[in-house]
Amino acid sequence: MRIRVLGSAAGGGFPQWNCNCRLCDGVRRGRVRAQPRTQSSIAISGDETNWLLCNASPDLPAQLRAFPELQPARAIRDTAIAAIVLMDAQVDHVTGLAMLREHRRPLEIWCTQAVREDLEHGNPLFGLLRHYCGVYWRPIEADGTAFEIPSLPGLRFAALPVTSNAPPYSPHRDRPVPGDTIGLLVESAGKRLFYAPGLGEIGAPIDEAMRRADCVMVDGTCWTDDEMIALGLSKKRARDMGHRAIAGAGGMLERLSALPASTRRILIHINNTNPVLDEDGAEHAQLRAAGIELAHDGMDLRL
């Protein structure tokens, strides 16, 4: 299995276009050593010919240009994207669907019923796409049942419900239901990836999926729960937005450190305010010392 990180930042990217926090301003002016990042999405393949797109960020056109393997040029109009899985209906994970409207056939989109409803009503992207290429919706049951995507040979999947939060345009906002957000377990040739860019709580099923995986790529949005509040940028804690902070008791650092030593541990969906982005900072050093990696655009993994 090959995994390509197309984008690794949370919504808004890094630096965020309107943000002048220490990190965004510092990377623009060259005072902070950090890598710019686009909004999070990954691509997965079992044969390096047919690819699954996990989420479609607003930065998708630039991400496709940066990864030529997704354009095999076998015809005058072509793509190596065989299917799309949506982990949730958040705006930074679905807006890129509109950028794929020139596709020559309906987009094969796999998502839960809850996500489909949000994209039919609150953020009606599915309706918009019907005026262009169309949508071929395939349902995902977030119950751990194994399934295959016929257009992606060599890969098997299972989706687990994740406790996070639904987008602001969802009727489930602040009252999430199973299926609003999923974690995805991907298996190929006996190797497993667990992917969950939005992860608020880690119950027994998620913990077991992480322990079974050879590589875990999970939510690293904020370093502390009150990060956005302390900077005066929001009144919401990380957990209010459906994200588990990295630091603190029960935080992502603690939970990832408890995984088997052989597990590759990667944080993705990094917010522009997160001090781990500063490669000379104490937080970045703490991650390195724990053997935890920070996803970056263009990161390439083989399992």
Disulfide bonds with the S-S distance in Angstrom:
none
